[in-house]
Amino acid sequence: MKYQPDDLEIGPFCPPTLDDQGGIWQWDGQHPGLYRLDRAFFEMLDTLGFHFHDEDETLHIMTDLSKRQEEANNCLNVAEDDSVEMSILLPVVPVPADSPTSLGTVAKVGLALDGVPIFADAPSVLDTGNLPALDTCGGHVDPGGWYHWHATATDIDSVYDTQGVDAHCQQPQSKSAQFAYAFDGYPMFGSEDPTGEVPTDLDRCNGHFGPTERHPEGEYHYHATQEFPNLPACLKGVVAKDNFTTNARMGIGSPRKPGQGPMPGAC
């Protein structure tokens, strides 16, 4: 399958200058929180020793991560590659695992109903020095050139309301609709159940057994949270072996041979 439906508009990611406004970023250093990528955010990072812009207030932006980086701190805004295709394996009948699988940085989470893959937290600036900017729907382009989510995009406006961030996702929003299937085959929904209530019995993976539109009698499923990233914290079911591969020349799921070294911003 291809990685992006024809009608999905993505961006903005990195703002060209400090006077522009880009997407969002979950900052995990001093003064942590969810921020818009704007002058106030980058000037704050500058005081903390992360210099993402020149004296003329233009940002250091990298669009091709196969090239050598010239600056210590760069905003990553990778160009898309329309030739990328991917193969994804999801269990038709979910099977509970012996124990939950934790989801670390860029771990494989699932597949949205629109065909866009979903991954856990993007790499931290504290680890790489680079900022792989997300758009206001919580997605960005992998080093391999394909777009993917780092959030439940159809309920991300709830996060902005909860955390007081001036942002809006252009995707239609629904707090109770199904967004995706996790890689273990269990469905993923927004932050509310069919009655419009926020579930209070969620397990540590943000899931529970309860009624859904497809199974009124109940099924196990995940819910988004109202904090970023609003994704499952772990997977309760068994996942397929080699469940995500691409023909991209680098990045997650690519056939890139070991020993070529990490790309800028890679985990």
C-alpha positions as CSV (number, residue, x, y, z in Angstrom):
1,M,0.0,0.0,0.0
2,K,1.0,3.6,-0.3
3,Y,1.6,5.7,2.8
4,Q,-0.7,8.6,2.3
5,P,-4.3,9.0,0.8
6,D,-4.6,11.5,-2.0
7,D,-6.8,13.9,-0.1
8,L,-4.6,14.2,3.0
9,E,-3.0,17.7,3.4
10,I,0.0,17.7,5.6
11,G,2.1,20.4,7.2
12,P,3.2,22.9,8.2
13,F,6.3,21.5,9.9
14,C,9.4,23.8,10.4
15,P,8.7,27.5,10.1
16,P,11.1,29.2,7.7
17,T,11.9,32.1,10.1
18,L,11.1,33.0,13.6
19,D,8.3,35.2,12.4
20,D,6.5,32.2,10.9
21,Q,4.5,29.5,12.7
22,G,5.1,25.9,12.1
23,G,3.7,22.7,13.6
24,I,4.1,21.3,17.2
25,W,6.7,19.7,19.4
26,Q,6.6,17.9,22.8
27,W,9.6,19.4,24.5
28,D,11.0,17.1,27.3
29,G,13.9,19.3,28.6
30,Q,13.7,22.3,30.9
31,H,10.2,23.9,30.8
32,P,8.7,20.7,29.4
33,G,5.4,20.7,27.5
34,L,3.6,20.8,24.2
35,Y,4.5,23.9,22.1
36,R,3.8,25.5,18.7
37,L,6.9,25.9,16.6
38,D,7.2,29.7,16.7
39,R,9.4,32.5,17.9
40,A,8.7,32.0,21.6
41,F,9.6,28.3,21.5
42,F,12.9,28.6,19.5
43,E,14.0,31.6,21.5
44,M,13.4,29.6,24.7
45,L,15.5,26.7,23.2
46,D,18.2,29.3,22.4
47,T,18.5,30.2,26.1
48,L,18.9,26.5,26.9
49,G,21.9,26.1,24.5
50,F,20.0,24.7,21.4
51,H,20.5,27.1,18.5
52,F,18.1,26.4,15.7
53,H,18.4,29.7,13.9
54,D,20.9,32.1,12.4
55,E,21.4,35.8,13.4
56,D,19.0,36.8,10.5
57,E,16.3,34.6,12.3
58,T,16.1,32.0,9.6
59,L,15.9,28.4,10.8
60,H,18.4,25.6,10.1
61,I,16.1,23.2,8.1
62,M,17.2,19.9,6.7
63,T,15.0,18.2,4.0
64,D,17.5,15.4,3.0
65,L,18.9,13.4,5.9
66,S,21.3,11.5,3.7
67,K,23.4,14.6,3.5
68,R,26.0,15.7,6.1
69,Q,24.5,18.1,8.6
70,E,26.3,21.5,8.8
71,E,24.7,22.7,12.1
72,A,24.5,21.1,15.5
73,N,20.8,21.8,15.8
74,N,18.5,21.4,12.8
75,C,14.7,21.4,12.3
76,L,14.0,18.3,10.2
77,N,11.5,18.8,7.4
78,V,12.1,15.8,5.2
79,A,10.9,15.9,1.6
80,E,8.3,13.3,0.5
81,D,9.0,10.5,-1.8
82,D,5.9,9.5,-3.8
83,S,7.5,6.2,-4.9
84,V,7.5,4.7,-1.4
85,E,5.2,1.7,-0.8
86,M,4.9,-0.4,2.3
87,S,3.7,-3.8,3.4
88,I,1.9,-4.0,6.7
89,L,0.7,-7.1,8.5
90,L,-2.1,-6.9,11.1
91,P,-3.7,-9.9,12.9
92,V,-7.3,-10.4,11.7
93,V,-8.1,-12.0,15.0
94,P,-6.3,-10.4,17.9
95,V,-4.5,-12.7,20.3
96,P,-3.6,-11.6,23.9
97,A,0.1,-11.7,24.6
98,D,1.6,-13.2,27.7
99,S,2.6,-9.7,28.8
100,P,2.2,-6.2,27.3
101,T,4.8,-4.9,24.8
102,S,6.1,-1.5,25.8
103,L,6.3,1.2,23.1
104,G,9.5,3.2,23.2
105,T,10.8,5.8,20.8
106,V,9.5,5.4,17.3
107,A,8.0,2.0,18.2
108,K,5.4,0.6,15.8
109,V,1.9,1.4,17.1
110,G,-0.6,0.7,14.4
111,L,-2.2,1.7,11.1
112,A,-4.8,4.5,10.8
113,L,-8.0,3.8,8.9
114,D,-6.8,6.2,6.2
115,G,-3.8,4.0,5.6
116,V,-1.2,6.2,7.4
117,P,1.1,4.2,9.8
118,I,1.4,5.3,13.4
119,F,4.5,5.3,15.6
120,A,5.3,6.2,19.2
121,D,7.3,9.2,20.4
122,A,9.7,10.8,17.9
123,P,13.4,11.0,18.9
124,S,14.1,13.6,21.5
125,V,16.1,16.8,20.8
126,L,18.0,16.0,23.9
127,D,19.3,12.8,22.3
128,T,20.0,13.9,18.8
129,G,20.3,17.7,18.8
130,N,17.7,17.8,16.0
131,L,14.0,18.5,16.0
132,P,11.8,16.3,13.7
133,A,9.0,18.7,13.5
134,L,5.4,17.5,13.6
135,D,2.5,19.2,11.9
136,T,-0.7,20.2,13.9
137,C,-2.2,16.8,13.3
138,G,0.8,15.1,15.0
139,G,2.5,13.7,11.9
140,H,5.7,14.2,9.9
141,V,7.8,12.6,7.1
142,D,10.2,9.8,7.9
143,P,13.8,9.9,6.7
144,G,12.7,7.5,4.0
145,G,10.2,10.0,2.6
146,W,6.9,8.8,3.9
147,Y,4.4,10.5,6.1
148,H,3.2,8.9,9.4
149,W,1.3,9.8,12.6
150,H,2.8,10.3,16.1
151,A,-0.7,10.9,17.6
152,T,-4.4,10.1,17.3
153,A,-5.0,12.7,14.7
154,T,-8.8,12.6,14.8
155,D,-8.9,13.6,18.5
156,I,-5.8,15.7,18.8
157,D,-7.8,19.0,19.2
158,S,-8.8,17.6,22.7
159,V,-5.1,17.6,23.6
160,Y,-4.7,21.2,22.5
161,D,-7.8,22.2,24.6
162,T,-6.5,20.3,27.6
163,Q,-2.9,21.6,27.4
164,G,-3.8,25.2,26.3
165,V,-2.0,25.0,22.9
166,D,-3.1,27.4,20.1
167,A,-3.4,24.8,17.3
168,H,-5.9,22.9,15.2
169,C,-5.8,19.8,13.1
170,Q,-7.4,20.0,9.6
171,Q,-8.6,16.4,9.9
172,P,-12.2,15.9,11.0
173,Q,-12.3,15.5,14.7
174,S,-14.3,13.0,16.7
175,K,-13.6,12.0,20.4
176,S,-15.4,8.7,20.1
177,A,-14.7,7.5,16.5
178,Q,-12.3,4.7,15.7
179,F,-9.0,6.0,14.4
180,A,-6.9,2.9,13.7
181,Y,-6.0,-0.7,14.3
182,A,-3.0,-1.3,16.5
183,F,-0.3,-3.7,15.2
184,D,-1.7,-6.3,17.6
185,G,-5.1,-6.1,15.7
186,Y,-7.1,-4.3,18.5
187,P,-8.9,-1.1,17.5
188,M,-7.9,2.3,18.6
189,F,-10.6,5.0,19.4
190,G,-10.6,8.6,20.5
191,S,-10.7,9.7,24.1
192,E,-14.4,9.0,24.7
193,D,-16.6,6.0,24.6
194,P,-19.9,5.7,22.5
195,T,-21.9,7.5,25.3
196,G,-19.6,10.5,25.2
197,E,-17.9,9.7,28.5
198,V,-14.2,9.4,29.2
199,P,-13.4,5.9,30.3
200,T,-12.2,5.6,33.9
201,D,-11.2,1.9,33.8
202,L,-8.4,2.0,31.3
203,D,-5.4,-0.3,31.9
204,R,-1.7,0.9,31.7
205,C,-1.9,0.5,27.9
206,N,-4.9,2.9,27.7
207,G,-7.2,0.1,26.8
208,H,-10.2,-1.8,28.3
209,F,-13.0,-4.2,27.4
210,G,-16.2,-2.4,26.5
211,P,-18.9,-1.9,23.8
212,T,-18.0,-0.5,20.4
213,E,-20.1,0.2,17.4
214,R,-18.9,-3.0,15.7
215,H,-19.2,-5.1,18.8
216,P,-22.0,-3.8,21.1
217,E,-21.5,-6.8,23.3
218,G,-17.9,-5.6,24.0
219,E,-14.4,-6.0,22.8
220,Y,-10.9,-5.0,24.0
221,H,-9.8,-1.7,22.4
222,Y,-7.5,1.3,23.1
223,H,-8.5,4.9,23.8
224,A,-6.6,8.1,23.1
225,T,-5.7,10.2,26.1
226,Q,-6.1,14.0,26.4
227,E,-2.3,14.5,26.8
228,F,0.3,14.3,24.1
229,P,1.1,11.8,22.7
230,N,-2.5,10.5,22.9
231,L,-1.5,6.9,21.9
232,P,-1.5,3.5,23.6
233,A,1.4,3.2,26.1
234,C,1.8,-0.5,25.3
235,L,0.3,-3.2,23.2
236,K,-1.7,-6.0,24.9
237,G,-1.7,-8.4,21.9
238,V,0.6,-10.5,19.8
239,V,2.1,-8.7,16.8
240,A,3.1,-10.3,13.5
241,K,6.8,-10.9,12.7
242,D,8.3,-8.4,10.1
243,N,5.0,-6.5,10.2
244,F,6.3,-3.3,8.6
245,T,8.6,-3.1,5.6
246,T,9.1,-0.4,2.9
247,N,11.0,0.1,-0.3
248,A,12.4,3.4,1.0
249,R,16.1,3.9,0.8
250,M,16.4,4.7,4.5
251,G,14.3,5.0,7.7
252,I,12.0,2.7,9.5
253,G,11.2,-0.5,7.7
254,S,13.7,0.1,4.9
255,P,16.2,-2.5,3.6
256,R,19.1,-0.3,4.5
257,K,22.0,-2.5,5.5
258,P,23.4,-2.4,9.0
259,G,26.7,-0.4,9.4
260,Q,25.7,2.6,7.3
261,G,25.3,4.6,10.4
262,P,22.3,6.6,11.8
263,M,20.9,9.5,9.9
264,P,20.4,12.9,11.5
265,G,17.5,12.7,13.9
266,A,17.5,8.9,13.9
267,C,17.0,7.0,17.1
